[in-house]
Amino acid sequence: MPVLKILSNNSILNTEELLKKASTLLSEVLGKPEKYIMISYEVNQDMILGGTDDPLLYIELKSIGFPENRAKVISKKLTELLSQETGTTADRMYIEFSNADGSMWGWNGSTF
């Protein structure tokens, strides 16, 4: 259900560790079973922010029943984790949150 997509113009040494930590964090903050959480980390993207190609991240988090009232808390926790793991500063990250309709989300040959 929840999908976290991270685009970066930089690479990091331990992607697997980042993915595992992000998966655990999302399970906690979204209250969703970790077995449904999918995360991708795409590196070496051609990206600039503010006219520079200093390290930056663009993040998309989509989930069925996304808790809009918790967006600020989730943004803070996700930013802290990604900053720690990638070395990217908080002001060089954008996060897009979106709520998905379960009937428009396919899984296991059907929809939610």
C-alpha positions, 0 to 999 in steps of 0.5 A, a space after each residue: 500500500 504505502 509507496 515511498 519513492 526517493 529521487 537523488 542526484 547523489 549516491 550513498 554507500 549503504 542504500 540497503 540500510 536506508 531502505 530498511 530504516 525507511 520501511 520501519 519508520 513508515 510502518 510506525 508513522 503510518 500504522 501499516 504492516 511493513 509487509 505492504 511497504 514499498 520503497 525505491 531509491 533512484 540515484 544519479 538523477 539529473 536534478 537541480 534545486 535553487 539553480 545548483 546541483 548540490 545534493 538534493 532529494 525529491 520524495 513521493 509518499 503515497 498511501 491509501 488513507 494517508 493521514 493528512 493531519 500527521 503530514 507535518 510529523 511524517 515530514 519531520 521524521 522522514 526528513 531527519 532520517 533521510 538527512 542522516 542517511 544521505 547527508 542531504 540537508 533538510 532545505 534540499 528536500 521536497 516531499 510530496 504526500 498523496 492519498 490513494 483511493 483503494 479501488 485505484 490501487 492494484 495488488 495481488 490480481 485485484 484492488 484494495 
